[in-house]
């Protein structure tokens, strides 16, 4: 009997202690959760030092960005002639009922459909549309001879492009206006205005990179995904179009545009510099925070450790290999990833925790060992893969265009080991940034085309379950 009473007493005390621990943990967790939400808001620039910048100062420093944003796209009066019964008409009617042409998302949708098959193809409307927007043509032509703006600074300036008026009035306008420049490029090529197609391509490079040069190069701004779209268009004019090689005048314009692409490659920010600058920003992450947020952040770090430590280590290692080639960066990234494997998300773990005692105890164990500010082991492999892929394909397209020009003038492909004048003209475009050596080149026996190849592996093919090196097949002129 006494044993039964003692057991009941032990169980009762255990349950009471467990209840107290859970209650205390709940109070502590709610307090921390409130402070963490405040810190995350600060990290996103809501109440920290990433607030909206001084637009006038930025306008003086970065004229390309604001010139692009100031351009206004105009639409012909009357109803947009969408093909009756098309899927695009149904989409527009379903998704944008009651919206007008001044709405950002509506404007983006309509402009992206201009000239696209089965969307907006009425020639009378297209001609009126491009005539109304002659200001874009003027800017494309006037900007062509201007040098590109270089940004390789290693300082302490950061510009939050999504803050306040800069986002609404300039960033969104820049996205839409950049797309307009690419539309003009395709339109020019279709109408055989080859000179304007070249100038539009260079203008697109200039303006699509304008946002990326505002502030220091960092992981937030060095990834220019628009280059993927540009590379698709560039293949049409530099790799496929023969009209540029038909006479001396067009060859000269073709060569001049390719030289500008080489200059564009030279001024692209280095990945190592971007990682270093990002690390420098993380070191000043709490500046501008409230005292409460700073105290909570440092208290959490005392228990869990600095959530940015893996990134800081990565930054130091990559910067120590600056200029060594992207392959060296890749080795470091994957070695650090093995050292700091990805952890489960604190937020998702909380969301999927059950309401039973064992699930709660499991979450407590998880929370004791996991920093609530996620991710706490971010390694920039995703950013690196896109950065290398973008820059490698851009160089290959530029080198391919120069090789076609060489063939048109010499009736043979250039030898990347022996043709010194060609290599001098190609410059950095002939260098595979991944291996830090010249691209490999070989002539295809079947059709005489030139195959340019990088040491970089292309995206993994889930169907073939293979990954080949990045290559570019360059056809012979004519």
N, C-alpha and C positions, 0 to 999 in steps of 0.2 A: 504494500500500500504506500509506504514511504517512498519507495522507488518510483512509483507512478506519479506521486505528487512532485517529486524532484524533477522528473522528466518533463512534466507539464510546466513547471516553473522555468526550466531551462529553455523550453520551446517558446514560452511566453516572453521571456527576456530577450531571446534571439529575435523574435518577431518585432518586439518593441524597439530593439536596437536597430534592426533593419529598416523599420519605418522611419526612425529618426535620421538614419544615414540617408535614406532616399529623400526625405523632406529637406535635409540640409543640402544634399546635392542639388535638388530641384531649385532651391533658392539661389545657390551659388551659380547653377547653370543658367537660370533666367537672367541673373545679373550680368554674367559673362556674355550671354547671347545678346543682350541689349547693347553692351559696349562693343561687341564684335560687329554688330550691324552698323553701329556708328562709325567704327573704323573702316569697314568696307565702303561706306559712303565716302569717307575721306580719301580712301585709295582710288575711288573713281572720280575724284576731283570735285565732289559736290561741296565740301566745306574745307578743302585743303588748299595747297598752293598751285593747283592746276586749274584755277578758275579762268574765266574768259580773259584772253590777253588783250593788250592795247592794240586795237586794229590799225590805228594810224602808224604806229611804229612798224608793225608788220608790213603794212602797205608799202612803206619806203624801202624796207629790206628785201621784200619778195614781190616785185612788180608782176612777174609772170602769173602768179597765183591769183592776184586780184584783177589782173587784166582779163583772164579767162572768166572769172566769176562775174565780172561786170557786163559781159556780153549777154544779150537778151534774145532768146529764140521767139520768133513771131510765127503765127499760124494764119493761113489764108482765111478770109471770112467765109462763113457758111459751114454746112455740115461736112465732116470728114468723110470722104468717099470710101468707106469700108465695104469690101465685097459682101453682098447680101448672102446670108446663110453660112458664112465662113465661121470656123471655130473661133476666130479672133473677135468677130462681131458678137458672138454669144458670150465670150469671156468678158469683153468690155462692158456689155450691157448688164451682165450679172454682177461683176465686181465693182463697177464704178457708177452705179446709178446715182444721179443727183450731184455728181462731181463735175466741176468745170475745168477748163483748160489751164487755169492758174494753180490748180492743186498739184503739188510736187509729184506725187505718185502717178497721177493721171498724165501729167506731162511726160514723165519718164516712159510710161507705157506706150503713149502715142508716138514719141520720137523713136523709140526702139523698133516700132513697127513700120516706120517710114521706109519705103522701097523694098520691104521684105515680102517674099512670095506668099500669096494668099492672105495678105494683111492690107497694107496701104500701097497700092501699085498704080493708081490712076496717074498717068503721065502729066496731064494738065495740072493736077493738084501738086505733084512733085515739083514741076517747073516753077509754079507760083511760090511754093514753100521755099525753095532754094534761092529764088530771086529776092524774096522778102528778107532773107538772112545773109545778104551780101556782106554784112559787117564781119562775118566769120571768114569769108574769103580774103577780105582786106587784112585781117589780123594774121591769117596764115601766111600771106605773102610778106607782110612787113616784118614778121618775126623770124623769117627764114635765115637771114644773114646774122642774126644776133648770136653771141656765144651762149652756150649752156651755162646755167648757174651751178657751180661746184659746191658740194657740201661734204666735207670730210672732217669737220671740226670735232675736237675732243674737249668740249667745255661743259657748261652746266646750264644750258638753256633747254627748256622743254615747252612745247606748244601743244595744248590740248585742242585738237581740231574739232572736237564734238562739244565744245563749250559755248553756250549762249548764242549770240548773234553770228559768230563766226561759223557755226554749224548751219544755221537756218539760211543765212544770206549768201554764204560763200562756198561752203563745202558741198552742199547739195547742188547749188548752181554749177559748181565745177564738174561734178559727176555728169550731169546732164549735158553740159556744154562740151565736155570731152567726147561724149558719145556722138555729139553733133559733128565734131571734127572728123571722127572716124567714118561717119555717114558720108561726109563730103569726099573723103578719100576714096571710098568705094564708088560713089557716084561719078567722080572724075575718071576713074579707071574704066568704068562702064561706058562713059561718053568719049573715051580715048583722049582725054585731056591729061596726057601722061606727065606733063610738067607739074600740074596742080596735084596729081596723085602723089608725086614725090614730096612736094612741099607740105602736103597734108600729113603725110607719114611723119616727117620731121617735127611738124607742129604738134602732132599727137604725143610724140615722145617728150617734147618740151613741157607741154601743159599737163600731161598725165603724171609727170614726176614733180610738178610744182609744189604739191602738198607735201611730198616727201622731203623737200629741202628746207622746210620751215622748222627751225630748231635743230638740235643735234640729230645726226643719224642714230636711230635706236631701233629696237625690234618692232616698235609700234609703227614706224614709217618707212622702213627700207624695203618692205615687201610690196612691190608694185604689181598687183595682179592684172592690171590693165595691159601689161606687156604680153600676156597670153593672147589677148585679142589683137594686139598690134602685130604679133609674130605671125598670126594667121593671115592678116592682110599683107604683111611684108613678103611672105612667100609668093604671093601673086605678082608683085612687081619686081622683086629682086631675083627670084628663082625661076619663075614661069614665063614672064612677059618678055618677048623678043623685040618689041618695038624700041626699047631703050638702046638696043645694040645695032640699030639699022643704019645710023649715020653719025658723023662726027659731033654734031650739035647735041643729039640725044645722049651719046656716050659721055660727053662732057658733063651734062646735067646728072646723069646716072652716077658718074664717078664722084661728083661733088656731094650728092646725097649720101653716098656710102662713106665718104670721109667724115661727114657729120655724124653718122652712126658710130664710127670709130671714136670720135671725140666724146660722144654720149657714153660709150663704154668706159672711157678713161675717168669720167667724173662720178661714176657710181660709187656710193659709199661702201666701204669694206665691211664685211660681216664681223670681223674681229673688233673693229672700232664701234660698231653698233652694239655689240654685246658689252663692251667695256662701258659705253655711255649709259646703257640700261642699268648696269650694276651701280654706276655712280648715282643714278637717280634713286635706286632702291636704298642706298645708304642714307639719303636725306628724306626718306619716306615719311617720317613723322613731323617734319617741319610744317608749321601751320595747323597742326592738330591741336585739339583742346588738351588741357592738362590731364583730364580724366582718360582720354583715349591713349595718350602717350604712356600714362602710368599702367593702364591695363595691358597695352602692347608689350611693354618691357617686363611686366610681371609674367605674362604668358610665355615670353621668350626664356625667362629664367627657368621655367618648368620644362617646356618642350624643346627649347633651343630655337635659334633663329630660323624661321621658315625659308629664308632666302639663302641660307648657307650653301646648299648645293649649287645654286645659280652663281653665287660669288666665286666658288671654286672653279666652276666651268669657265667663267669669264677670265679669270687669271690664267688658266691653262691655254685657252684659245688665243688670248692676246699675246702670250709668250711665243706663239707660233705664227704671228701676223706675217703675211707675205709668203707663207710656206706652201700655199695651195689648199683647196677645200678638202682634199683627202685627209690632211692632218687634222683639220677641224672635226671631220666626221669621226675619226678614231677617238678623239677626246670625248665627243658627245656620247658615244656608245659605251665607252669605258666608265664615264661618270654615271650613265643610266644604270649600268650593272651595279655600281656602288650604291646608288640611291634609287632603288626600284620604286615604281609608282605605288602610292598608297590609296586606299579607299577614300572616297570623298566624305568629309565630315557631314556635309549637308544631306547627301543621299542616305548615309547610314542612319541619320536621325529620322529622315522621312519614312524609311522602311522598317524602323524598329517597332516591334509589337508592343501591346500594352500589358503583357503578362510580366511577372516578376523576373523570370529568367532572361527575357529579352531586354528588360531594363538594366539588369545587372551586366548583361553582355555589352550594352551600349556604354555603361559606366566604365567598364574595362577598356573599351575602344577609345572613349573620350579622354581617359587618363593618359593614353599614349599617342594621341593624334592632335596636332595643332589645329584649332578651329579656323585659322586663316589659311584657306586652301588656294592654290596647290602649294604644298610645302616641299615639293621636290621637282619643281618645274625645270626641265631641261629643254632648251629650244631646238629640239630635233625637227619638229614640224616646220618651224620658221626656216631652219637651215635647208631642209629638203626643197622647199619652194624657192628660196633664194638662189640656190645652186642651179635648179632646173631652169628658172627664168633666165638667168644670166648666161648659162651655157647655150641654150637655144638661140638667144639673141646674137651671141657671137658667131654661132654656126651660120645663121642666116646672112649676117653681114659678110662673113668670109666667103660664103657661097656666091653672093652677088659679085664680089670682087673677082672670084675665080671665073665666073661667066664672062665678065668684062675682059679678063686676061685672055680667055679662049677666043673671044671675038676679035681680038687684036693680034693674037699669035698663032691661032689655029691649033692650039694644044692646051692641055691643062697645066697649071703651074706646079712646079716641084717645090714642096714646102721645105726641102732640105737644101736646094741649090739656087732657086730664083731669088736672089737677094733683094732686087728692086721690088718684087711683088711682096715679099715679107716686110719690107720697110713701109710700103703703102698700107698693108693690112695691119701692121702694128699689133696691138693687144688683141685684135679680133682673131689672130692666128694662134693665140695661146689658149689652151684648155685650162681654165681656171681650176678645175678639179685636180689635175695632175701637175699643173704648173709647167707643162711642156707643150710643144706644138700639137695641134690636133692631128690625128692620123688621117691620111688621105690615100685613096686607091681608086683606080679606074675600073668601072664595071665592064666585064668582057662582053656582056650581052648587048648593051646599047651604047657603050662608050661614055656613059654618065660618070660623074665623079662622086665618090662616097666619102663624106667627111664624118669622122667618128670621134667621140669623146671617150675618155676612160670612165665617165660617170654612167651608172646604171639608170635606165629610164624607169618610169613607174612600173610597178609589178602588174602583170596581166593575170587577173584571177581565172580566166578561162584557159589560157595556155599554160598557166602556172609557171611562167618564165618571166625573166626580166632581162632585156637586152640593153646594150650600151646605147646612149643617145646618139643617133645618126641623122645625117641629112643627105638625101640623094639630090645631086645638082645636075639637071639635064644639060646637054650641049646646046648652045645657042642655035636656033634655026634647025 
